[in-house]
């Protein structure tokens, strides 16, 4: 204590000075830990008032959320770039489900496509490709319009998520779907639509073999990825169709070229025979010329 007025001297850790000093030091320590990337548990151990700790924890959560979102967006852009470089449809589909599984850290991911012969909204969808699946029964599933979580996603063009699909009565449970999901052991499921404009071409899923709450950010992330995936699928389909059309065109050109060559040979043979007849050749010479023409046609396969 100081000798004047009984007030504490500088540096005196009396009960009057200590609270303020601890609060200032605690706030400074919180800021230093935040800058160093400390966890919430580290922050909670710093001596400071409740308001300082609450503010620090809120800042830490905000920074963590931003970092996580940046990492997710970076992964999303990298994935979209990889899909854009693929041309084979099967390779595109396999890459989509694998990337979806990695993006959400899911046990199983899979993709269903609408039947081409049926209406994009009213028709059924069938299992096209899976990643992490072990059940043959699950891999052969077909979903009618509105059936199960996936059928509802395809029918409404909206994402749906459940932490416990087997016991979630929001969905139209059918025997085949429930048996397939049960055989795979799936519990939590998130499904998002694959859309091209107003048209739905299928559904992309991420799923877990345990209860899991899919956050709004995870739903948004998978939905954004599905938008890129739908474009990649459409591009791969167009490339396959163009390749098939070019192959058909090439075959047609080969047929036309062979036909033209055959006509040219026939015209040449006609001209030679006409020249012989008009030149007064006898029957033997004309017959020999005809035989030569026929032999040449047989060698080339003409007339078959």
Residue frames as qw, qx, qy, qz and C-alpha x, y, z in Angstrom:
[[0.000, 0.888, 0.461, 0.000, 0.00, 0.00, 0.00],
 [0.345, 0.554, -0.064, 0.755, 1.19, 3.62, -0.61],
 [0.318, -0.256, -0.540, 0.736, 1.71, 5.99, 2.27],
 [0.170, 0.106, 0.024, -0.979, -0.72, 8.63, 0.89],
 [0.625, 0.050, -0.090, -0.774, -4.45, 8.17, 1.20],
 [0.612, -0.109, 0.752, -0.219, -4.09, 4.49, 1.67],
 [0.770, 0.518, -0.060, -0.368, -4.44, 3.90, -2.10],
 [0.920, -0.033, 0.301, 0.247, -2.65, 1.02, -3.75],
 [0.135, -0.681, 0.472, 0.543, 0.69, 1.77, -5.34],
 [0.646, 0.515, -0.397, -0.399, 1.37, 0.91, -8.97],
 [0.500, 0.296, -0.814, -0.010, 1.69, -2.79, -9.38],
 [0.285, -0.150, 0.749, -0.580, -0.07, -3.50, -6.09],
 [0.357, -0.144, -0.833, -0.396, -2.33, -6.52, -6.59],
 [0.245, 0.075, 0.623, -0.739, -4.99, -5.42, -4.12],
 [0.291, 0.443, 0.846, -0.058, -8.60, -6.46, -4.48],
 [0.275, 0.788, 0.191, -0.517, -9.52, -3.02, -5.87],
 [0.171, 0.676, -0.503, -0.511, -6.96, -3.09, -8.68],
 [0.356, -0.166, 0.904, 0.170, -6.90, -6.79, -9.45],
 [0.573, 0.501, 0.632, -0.145, -10.24, -7.15, -11.28],
 [0.405, 0.865, -0.047, -0.293, -9.49, -4.41, -13.78],
 [0.074, -0.659, 0.703, 0.257, -5.99, -5.63, -14.30],
 [0.482, 0.017, 0.875, 0.053, -7.14, -9.19, -14.92],
 [0.570, 0.669, 0.430, -0.208, -9.78, -8.03, -17.38],
 [0.288, 0.859, -0.303, -0.296, -7.27, -5.98, -19.37],
 [0.167, -0.487, 0.839, 0.175, -4.69, -8.74, -19.38],
 [0.558, 0.207, 0.797, -0.099, -7.35, -11.33, -20.15],
 [0.561, 0.757, 0.196, -0.272, -8.70, -9.39, -23.13],
 [0.163, 0.779, -0.547, -0.257, -5.16, -8.90, -24.45],
 [0.342, -0.267, 0.899, 0.052, -4.49, -12.60, -24.03],
 [0.636, 0.445, 0.597, -0.203, -7.70, -13.48, -25.85],
 [0.469, 0.829, -0.111, -0.284, -6.74, -11.29, -28.80],
 [0.025, -0.636, 0.750, 0.179, -3.28, -12.84, -28.97],
 [0.478, -0.006, 0.877, -0.047, -4.74, -16.34, -28.90],
 [0.623, 0.641, 0.348, -0.283, -7.26, -15.43, -31.60],
 [0.323, 0.816, -0.393, -0.273, -4.48, -14.15, -33.84],
 [0.118, -0.459, 0.878, 0.072, -2.60, -17.41, -33.27],
 [0.612, 0.036, -0.629, -0.477, -5.64, -19.51, -34.22],
 [0.129, -0.141, 0.857, -0.478, -6.46, -20.84, -30.78],
 [0.310, -0.342, -0.839, -0.287, -9.40, -23.17, -30.30],
 [0.476, -0.639, -0.188, -0.575, -12.48, -22.45, -28.22],
 [0.836, -0.426, -0.302, 0.171, -11.10, -24.64, -25.43],
 [0.572, 0.081, -0.179, 0.796, -7.90, -22.55, -25.31],
 [0.072, -0.514, -0.081, -0.851, -9.90, -19.34, -25.16],
 [0.659, -0.601, -0.320, -0.320, -12.06, -20.60, -22.31],
 [0.791, -0.298, -0.316, 0.431, -8.98, -21.08, -20.11],
 [0.321, 0.364, -0.107, 0.868, -7.88, -17.44, -20.31],
 [0.209, -0.541, -0.600, 0.551, -8.79, -15.46, -17.14],
 [0.034, -0.127, -0.228, -0.965, -11.19, -12.73, -18.28],
 [0.434, 0.193, 0.447, -0.758, -14.71, -11.53, -17.66],
 [0.557, 0.332, 0.758, -0.066, -17.64, -13.38, -19.21],
 [0.466, 0.819, 0.123, -0.311, -18.29, -10.73, -21.87],
 [0.064, 0.729, -0.604, -0.314, -14.71, -10.86, -23.14],
 [0.360, -0.136, 0.918, 0.097, -14.77, -14.65, -23.34],
 [0.552, 0.543, 0.599, -0.203, -18.15, -14.70, -25.09],
 [0.374, 0.853, -0.128, -0.341, -16.97, -12.12, -27.64],
 [0.079, -0.583, 0.768, 0.254, -13.74, -14.00, -28.25],
 [0.465, 0.092, 0.881, 0.002, -15.57, -17.28, -28.74],
 [0.537, 0.712, 0.359, -0.274, -17.99, -15.61, -31.16],
 [0.232, 0.815, -0.417, -0.330, -15.08, -14.19, -33.15],
 [0.265, -0.355, 0.884, 0.152, -13.39, -17.60, -33.16],
 [0.557, 0.359, 0.741, -0.110, -16.55, -19.28, -34.44],
 [0.458, 0.827, 0.078, -0.316, -16.91, -16.65, -37.15],
 [0.064, 0.715, -0.637, -0.282, -13.32, -17.06, -38.25],
 [0.403, -0.106, 0.907, 0.051, -13.67, -20.85, -38.27],
 [0.581, 0.568, 0.541, -0.219, -16.85, -20.60, -40.33],
 [0.365, 0.848, -0.209, -0.322, -15.16, -18.31, -42.87],
 [0.112, -0.543, 0.807, 0.205, -12.14, -20.61, -43.12],
 [0.504, 0.137, 0.851, -0.055, -14.35, -23.64, -43.56],
 [0.551, 0.720, 0.315, -0.281, -16.42, -21.89, -46.20],
 [0.205, 0.798, -0.465, -0.325, -13.30, -20.82, -48.10],
 [0.261, -0.309, 0.906, 0.130, -12.01, -24.38, -48.05],
 [0.555, 0.393, 0.714, -0.167, -15.36, -25.70, -49.27],
 [0.473, 0.819, 0.046, -0.322, -15.53, -23.17, -52.10],
 [0.029, 0.675, -0.680, -0.286, -11.96, -23.94, -53.13],
 [0.386, -0.044, 0.921, 0.042, -12.77, -27.65, -53.22],
 [0.551, 0.609, 0.497, -0.281, -15.95, -26.89, -55.17],
 [0.362, 0.830, -0.239, -0.350, -14.10, -24.87, -57.81],
 [0.122, -0.481, 0.844, 0.206, -11.36, -27.50, -58.12],
 [0.488, 0.197, 0.845, -0.098, -14.02, -30.17, -58.56],
 [0.530, 0.740, 0.247, -0.332, -15.89, -28.15, -61.19],
 [0.189, 0.761, -0.521, -0.337, -12.64, -27.70, -63.09],
 [0.279, -0.235, 0.925, 0.105, -11.90, -31.42, -63.01],
 [0.550, 0.445, 0.676, -0.205, -15.39, -32.23, -64.30],
 [0.421, 0.808, -0.046, -0.410, -15.03, -29.75, -67.15],
 [0.061, 0.614, -0.726, -0.303, -11.97, -31.63, -68.41],
 [0.431, 0.018, 0.902, -0.028, -13.73, -35.01, -68.57],
 [0.397, 0.241, -0.447, -0.764, -15.47, -36.13, -71.76],
 [0.368, -0.089, -0.910, -0.167, -16.59, -39.72, -71.18],
 [0.561, -0.499, -0.163, -0.640, -20.05, -39.87, -69.54],
 [0.861, -0.328, -0.383, 0.071, -19.25, -42.83, -67.28],
 [0.569, 0.068, -0.333, 0.748, -16.06, -41.13, -66.10],
 [0.139, -0.444, 0.028, -0.884, -18.00, -37.93, -65.39],
 [0.725, -0.481, -0.257, -0.422, -20.61, -39.79, -63.32],
 [0.832, -0.200, -0.388, 0.344, -17.99, -41.69, -61.32],
 [0.364, 0.222, -0.242, 0.872, -16.12, -38.46, -60.63],
 [0.350, -0.534, -0.116, -0.761, -19.30, -36.70, -59.50],
 [0.805, -0.495, -0.262, -0.195, -20.25, -39.24, -56.83],
 [0.763, -0.074, -0.319, 0.557, -16.67, -39.59, -55.60],
 [0.195, 0.340, -0.131, 0.911, -16.25, -35.82, -55.30],
 [0.517, -0.567, -0.181, -0.615, -19.63, -35.46, -53.56],
 [0.855, -0.374, -0.339, 0.115, -18.58, -38.04, -51.01],
 [0.608, 0.037, -0.244, 0.755, -15.30, -36.23, -50.37],
 [0.029, -0.511, -0.046, -0.858, -16.89, -32.77, -50.16],
 [0.612, -0.548, -0.033, -0.569, -19.28, -33.79, -47.39],
 [0.033, -0.404, 0.851, -0.333, -17.14, -36.50, -45.79],
 [0.812, -0.048, 0.098, -0.574, -19.99, -38.97, -46.27],
 [0.606, -0.204, 0.769, -0.005, -19.97, -42.77, -46.05],
 [0.466, 0.318, 0.763, 0.316, -21.81, -43.30, -49.34],
 [0.265, 0.519, -0.064, -0.811, -22.70, -41.08, -52.28],
 [0.408, 0.259, 0.834, 0.264, -24.80, -42.00, -55.27],
 [0.212, 0.332, -0.216, -0.893, -26.58, -40.57, -58.25],
 [0.480, 0.418, 0.770, -0.052, -29.88, -41.43, -59.92],
 [0.042, 0.174, -0.432, -0.884, -30.90, -40.39, -63.42],
 [0.624, 0.351, 0.302, -0.630, -34.35, -40.00, -64.90],
 [0.616, 0.231, 0.717, 0.232, -35.46, -42.50, -67.51],
 [0.065, -0.208, 0.404, 0.888, -35.02, -40.90, -70.93],
 [0.118, -0.315, -0.801, -0.495, -38.28, -42.33, -72.16],
 [0.266, -0.693, -0.659, 0.122, -40.33, -40.79, -69.35],
 [0.028, -0.912, -0.120, -0.392, -41.26, -37.27, -68.35],
 [0.408, 0.419, -0.493, 0.643, -38.43, -35.55, -66.46],
 [0.301, -0.352, 0.441, -0.769, -40.66, -34.76, -63.46],
 [0.812, -0.112, 0.111, -0.561, -43.34, -37.45, -63.56],
 [0.843, 0.245, -0.475, -0.057, -41.17, -40.43, -64.47],
 [0.869, -0.480, 0.022, 0.121, -39.08, -42.76, -62.37],
 [0.136, 0.829, -0.538, 0.062, -35.37, -42.55, -61.67],
 [0.982, -0.032, -0.164, 0.090, -32.86, -45.40, -61.53],
 [0.588, -0.695, 0.299, 0.287, -29.58, -45.87, -59.70],
 [0.648, 0.740, -0.177, 0.035, -26.81, -44.95, -62.12],
 [0.613, 0.386, -0.498, 0.476, -23.58, -44.94, -60.11],
 [0.661, -0.741, -0.099, -0.064, -22.47, -45.20, -56.46],
 [0.408, 0.557, -0.539, 0.482, -19.34, -44.55, -54.39],
 [0.157, -0.344, 0.698, -0.608, -18.75, -46.34, -51.09],
 [0.816, -0.062, 0.055, -0.572, -21.71, -48.69, -51.58],
 [0.114, -0.322, 0.940, -0.023, -21.44, -52.39, -50.72],
 [0.536, 0.261, 0.712, -0.371, -25.02, -53.59, -51.36],
 [0.095, 0.072, 0.769, 0.628, -25.98, -54.99, -54.77],
 [0.005, 0.657, 0.753, -0.028, -29.64, -54.65, -53.77],
 [0.087, -0.789, -0.173, 0.583, -29.17, -50.93, -53.09],
 [0.170, -0.396, 0.501, 0.751, -27.23, -50.41, -56.33],
 [0.044, 0.235, 0.829, 0.506, -30.18, -51.72, -58.39],
 [0.105, 0.551, 0.607, -0.563, -32.85, -49.51, -56.84],
 [0.053, 0.394, 0.500, 0.770, -35.47, -47.73, -58.93],
 [0.011, 0.373, 0.520, -0.768, -37.52, -44.88, -57.48],
 [0.131, 0.646, 0.670, 0.342, -40.98, -44.04, -58.73],
 [0.019, 0.579, 0.081, 0.811, -42.26, -40.47, -58.79],
 [0.459, -0.638, 0.106, -0.609, -42.48, -39.19, -55.24],
 [0.930, -0.270, -0.249, 0.020, -41.20, -42.42, -53.69],
 [0.771, -0.245, -0.166, 0.565, -38.63, -42.16, -50.94],
 [0.246, -0.754, 0.007, 0.609, -36.46, -39.14, -50.35],
 [0.281, -0.212, 0.571, 0.742, -34.95, -39.23, -53.84],
 [0.141, 0.512, 0.759, 0.377, -38.29, -39.56, -55.59],
 [0.108, -0.881, -0.396, 0.236, -39.55, -36.52, -53.72],
 [0.289, -0.592, 0.258, 0.707, -36.44, -34.52, -54.66],
 [0.233, 0.058, 0.712, 0.660, -36.90, -35.45, -58.33],
 [0.036, 0.671, 0.718, 0.182, -40.61, -34.61, -58.22],
 [0.176, -0.917, -0.297, 0.200, -40.31, -31.25, -56.43],
 [0.543, 0.612, -0.092, 0.568, -36.85, -30.07, -57.62],
 [0.322, -0.829, 0.235, -0.393, -36.02, -29.26, -53.98],
 [0.373, 0.336, -0.798, 0.333, -33.28, -30.65, -51.69],
 [0.776, -0.511, -0.088, -0.359, -34.33, -32.84, -48.78],
 [0.298, 0.419, -0.763, 0.393, -32.32, -34.09, -45.82],
 [0.807, -0.477, -0.135, -0.320, -33.04, -36.48, -42.97],
 [0.111, -0.623, 0.719, -0.288, -30.93, -37.52, -40.01],
 [0.380, -0.067, 0.895, -0.222, -32.86, -40.81, -39.67],
 [0.414, 0.144, -0.532, -0.724, -34.46, -41.91, -42.93],
 [0.291, -0.155, -0.941, -0.074, -35.84, -45.29, -41.75],
 [0.156, -0.533, -0.724, 0.410, -37.96, -43.53, -39.11],
 [0.052, 0.289, -0.036, -0.955, -38.78, -40.33, -41.00],
 [0.358, 0.506, 0.780, -0.084, -42.46, -40.33, -41.96],
 [0.211, 0.686, -0.066, -0.693, -42.14, -37.29, -44.25],
 [0.198, 0.417, -0.720, -0.518, -41.28, -39.63, -47.11],
 [0.879, 0.129, -0.062, -0.454, -43.26, -42.27, -49.01],
 [0.306, -0.448, 0.840, 0.004, -41.58, -45.46, -47.83],
 [0.855, 0.242, -0.261, -0.376, -41.84, -48.47, -50.15],
 [0.938, -0.256, 0.229, 0.032, -40.73, -52.04, -49.57],
 [0.831, 0.375, 0.008, 0.412, -38.01, -52.13, -52.27],
 [0.188, 0.793, -0.224, 0.534, -36.53, -48.77, -51.25],
 [0.570, -0.690, 0.310, -0.320, -36.54, -49.53, -47.53],
 [0.971, -0.109, 0.161, 0.135, -34.99, -52.95, -48.13],
 [0.685, 0.536, -0.073, 0.488, -32.25, -51.44, -50.29],
 [0.072, -0.802, 0.271, -0.528, -31.51, -48.65, -47.80],
 [0.777, -0.531, 0.262, -0.211, -31.54, -51.17, -44.95],
 [0.960, 0.113, 0.054, 0.251, -29.23, -53.56, -46.79],
 [0.479, 0.615, -0.176, 0.601, -26.77, -50.70, -47.31],
 [0.555, -0.425, -0.482, 0.529, -27.20, -49.67, -43.67],
 [0.162, 0.382, 0.070, 0.907, -27.95, -46.03, -44.45],
 [0.214, -0.596, -0.630, 0.449, -29.46, -43.77, -41.80],
 [0.030, 0.754, 0.093, -0.650, -28.91, -40.09, -42.69],
 [0.527, 0.366, 0.576, 0.507, -29.51, -39.03, -46.30],
 [0.090, 0.681, 0.008, -0.726, -29.20, -35.73, -48.17],
 [0.526, 0.370, 0.650, 0.405, -30.52, -35.49, -51.73],
 [0.085, 0.641, -0.031, -0.762, -30.30, -32.51, -54.10],
 [0.725, 0.589, 0.340, -0.108, -31.69, -32.17, -57.65],
 [0.420, -0.177, 0.516, 0.725, -29.58, -32.23, -60.80],
 [0.373, 0.777, 0.420, -0.283, -31.22, -29.55, -62.93],
 [0.353, 0.042, 0.442, 0.824, -30.70, -28.07, -66.39],
 [0.221, -0.247, -0.252, -0.909, -32.80, -24.95, -66.56],
 [0.653, -0.185, 0.199, -0.707, -36.30, -26.09, -65.65],
 [0.873, 0.116, -0.424, -0.211, -35.55, -29.73, -66.42],
 [0.592, -0.561, 0.550, -0.180, -34.57, -32.26, -63.75],
 [0.652, 0.429, -0.605, -0.154, -32.23, -34.97, -64.99],
 [0.739, -0.083, -0.640, 0.195, -31.60, -36.79, -61.70],
 [0.548, -0.807, 0.043, -0.214, -30.69, -36.58, -58.02],
 [0.498, 0.448, -0.593, 0.446, -27.32, -36.49, -56.24],
 [0.754, -0.608, -0.174, -0.179, -27.05, -37.97, -52.73],
 [0.245, 0.464, -0.703, 0.481, -24.69, -38.00, -49.75],
 [0.802, -0.426, -0.222, -0.355, -25.49, -40.43, -46.94],
 [0.054, -0.535, 0.733, -0.417, -24.24, -41.80, -43.65],
 [0.629, -0.151, -0.760, -0.057, -24.56, -45.13, -41.84],
 [0.309, -0.361, -0.627, 0.617, -25.28, -43.25, -38.62],
 [0.000, -0.896, -0.439, 0.070, -27.53, -40.38, -37.58],
 [0.431, -0.103, 0.101, 0.891, -26.21, -37.06, -38.89],
 [0.160, 0.849, 0.357, -0.355, -27.66, -33.59, -39.09],
 [0.531, 0.332, 0.332, 0.705, -26.83, -32.03, -42.47],
 [0.141, -0.573, -0.214, 0.778, -26.31, -28.31, -41.94],
 [0.440, 0.833, 0.232, -0.241, -27.75, -25.61, -44.25],
 [0.024, 0.781, -0.511, -0.358, -24.18, -24.91, -45.44],
 [0.369, -0.172, 0.888, 0.213, -23.72, -28.57, -46.40],
 [0.515, 0.581, 0.623, -0.098, -27.03, -28.58, -48.25],
 [0.284, 0.906, -0.058, -0.308, -25.99, -25.41, -50.10],
 [0.181, -0.607, 0.699, 0.332, -22.56, -26.87, -50.89],
 [0.442, 0.091, 0.876, 0.172, -23.94, -30.08, -52.38],
 [0.448, 0.754, 0.440, -0.192, -26.60, -28.12, -54.28],
 [0.139, 0.862, -0.311, -0.375, -23.94, -25.87, -55.81],
 [0.268, -0.366, 0.842, 0.290, -21.89, -28.90, -56.77],
 [0.516, 0.382, 0.766, -0.030, -24.97, -30.54, -58.31],
 [0.392, 0.849, 0.087, -0.343, -25.43, -27.50, -60.57],
 [0.049, 0.690, -0.644, -0.327, -21.90, -27.97, -61.94],
 [0.398, -0.097, 0.910, 0.064, -22.41, -31.73, -62.15],
 [0.581, 0.576, 0.525, -0.234, -25.60, -31.40, -64.21],
 [0.363, 0.841, -0.237, -0.323, -23.78, -29.25, -66.78],
 [0.127, -0.519, 0.824, 0.189, -20.91, -31.74, -66.91],
 [0.528, 0.184, 0.826, -0.078, -23.37, -34.60, -67.48],
 [0.546, 0.743, 0.266, -0.282, -25.13, -32.69, -70.23],
 [0.191, 0.795, -0.490, -0.303, -21.84, -31.83, -71.94],
 [0.292, -0.297, 0.902, 0.112, -20.67, -35.45, -71.79],
 [0.581, 0.422, 0.676, -0.163, -23.97, -36.61, -73.27],
 [0.452, 0.835, -0.015, -0.315, -23.71, -34.06, -76.09],
 [0.003, 0.657, -0.709, -0.255, -20.15, -35.18, -76.83],
 [0.439, -0.019, 0.898, 0.015, -21.24, -38.83, -76.95],
 [0.567, 0.633, 0.474, -0.229, -24.17, -37.98, -79.23],
 [0.303, 0.851, -0.281, -0.324, -21.92, -35.90, -81.49],
 [0.187, -0.472, 0.839, 0.195, -19.35, -38.69, -81.64],
 [0.523, 0.242, 0.816, -0.056, -22.03, -41.23, -82.55],
 [0.500, 0.783, 0.227, -0.292, -23.50, -38.87, -85.18],
 [0.133, 0.775, -0.530, -0.318, -20.05, -38.33, -86.71],
 [0.349, -0.207, 0.906, 0.121, -19.49, -42.10, -86.83],
 [0.554, 0.510, 0.642, -0.143, -22.83, -42.58, -88.59],
 [0.368, 0.867, -0.071, -0.328, -22.01, -39.76, -91.00],
 [0.086, -0.609, 0.735, 0.284, -18.63, -41.33, -91.74],
 [0.464, 0.087, 0.880, 0.047, -20.27, -44.70, -92.47],
 [0.514, 0.721, 0.402, -0.233, -22.81, -43.00, -94.74],
 [0.198, 0.840, -0.361, -0.354, -20.02, -41.20, -96.58],
 [0.274, -0.347, 0.869, 0.222, -18.19, -44.50, -97.09],
 [0.526, 0.391, 0.753, -0.067, -21.36, -46.04, -98.54],
 [0.413, 0.854, 0.122, -0.292, -21.91, -43.09, -100.88],
 [0.004, -0.728, 0.595, 0.340, -18.27, -43.17, -102.00],
 [0.396, -0.090, 0.901, 0.153, -18.47, -46.89, -102.75],
 [0.523, 0.613, 0.569, -0.166, -21.70, -46.34, -104.68],
 [0.285, 0.881, -0.158, -0.344, -20.14, -43.57, -106.75],
 [0.162, -0.525, 0.783, 0.291, -17.10, -45.74, -107.51],
 [0.496, 0.203, 0.844, 0.020, -19.41, -48.56, -108.59],
 [0.472, 0.789, 0.308, -0.246, -21.31, -46.21, -110.90],
 [0.108, 0.816, -0.438, -0.363, -18.06, -44.94, -112.38],
 [0.301, -0.266, 0.887, 0.226, -16.88, -48.47, -113.11],
 [0.520, 0.465, 0.711, -0.092, -20.22, -49.37, -114.64],
 [0.365, 0.869, 0.034, -0.331, -20.09, -46.29, -116.84],
 [0.058, -0.660, 0.669, 0.337, -16.56, -47.15, -117.91],
 [0.421, 0.019, 0.899, 0.117, -17.58, -50.72, -118.77],
 [0.497, 0.686, 0.485, -0.216, -20.57, -49.44, -120.74],
 [0.228, 0.860, -0.256, -0.379, -18.37, -47.06, -122.71],
 [0.186, -0.457, 0.819, 0.293, -15.88, -49.81, -123.60],
 [0.464, 0.265, 0.845, 0.022, -18.57, -52.25, -124.71],
 [0.424, 0.809, 0.267, -0.309, -20.29, -49.56, -126.75],
 [0.078, 0.767, -0.492, -0.403, -17.00, -48.72, -128.42],
 [0.326, -0.185, 0.902, 0.216, -16.45, -52.37, -129.31],
 [0.483, 0.508, 0.706, -0.097, -19.91, -52.82, -130.77],
 [0.344, 0.884, 0.076, -0.308, -19.81, -49.59, -132.76],
 [0.051, -0.699, 0.619, 0.354, -16.31, -50.42, -133.93],
 [0.776, 0.338, -0.395, -0.358, -17.54, -53.62, -135.56],
 [0.141, -0.413, 0.879, -0.193, -16.04, -56.10, -133.13],
 [0.571, -0.068, -0.745, -0.338, -17.22, -59.66, -133.53],
 [0.752, -0.520, -0.201, -0.352, -19.23, -61.60, -130.96],
 [0.846, -0.118, -0.349, 0.386, -16.15, -63.26, -129.45],
 [0.340, 0.296, -0.245, 0.858, -14.46, -59.93, -128.75],
 [0.410, -0.520, -0.029, -0.748, -17.61, -58.51, -127.17],
 [0.870, -0.373, -0.301, -0.117, -18.08, -61.65, -125.04],
 [0.712, 0.030, -0.358, 0.603, -14.48, -61.49, -123.86],
 [0.056, 0.405, -0.164, 0.898, -14.90, -57.86, -122.89],
 [0.648, -0.500, -0.146, -0.556, -18.12, -58.63, -120.98],
 [0.886, -0.229, -0.363, 0.175, -16.39, -61.50, -119.15],
 [0.491, 0.206, -0.322, 0.783, -13.53, -59.17, -118.16],
 [0.260, -0.484, 0.056, -0.834, -15.98, -56.64, -116.80],
 [0.817, -0.418, -0.238, -0.318, -17.82, -59.31, -114.77],
 [0.804, -0.053, -0.395, 0.441, -14.56, -60.68, -113.36],
 [0.227, 0.331, -0.260, 0.878, -13.54, -57.19, -112.25],
 [0.513, -0.494, -0.071, -0.698, -16.92, -56.68, -110.58],
 [0.886, -0.316, -0.339, -0.029, -16.60, -59.95, -108.67],
 [0.629, 0.118, -0.379, 0.669, -13.11, -59.02, -107.48],
 [0.007, 0.298, -0.207, 0.932, -14.38, -55.67, -106.16],
 [0.030, 0.332, 0.827, -0.454, -17.58, -57.13, -104.73],
 [0.299, 0.174, -0.123, -0.930, -19.78, -55.09, -107.05],
 [0.563, -0.056, -0.582, -0.584, -23.33, -56.30, -107.60],
 [0.341, -0.175, -0.881, 0.277, -23.70, -58.11, -104.25]]
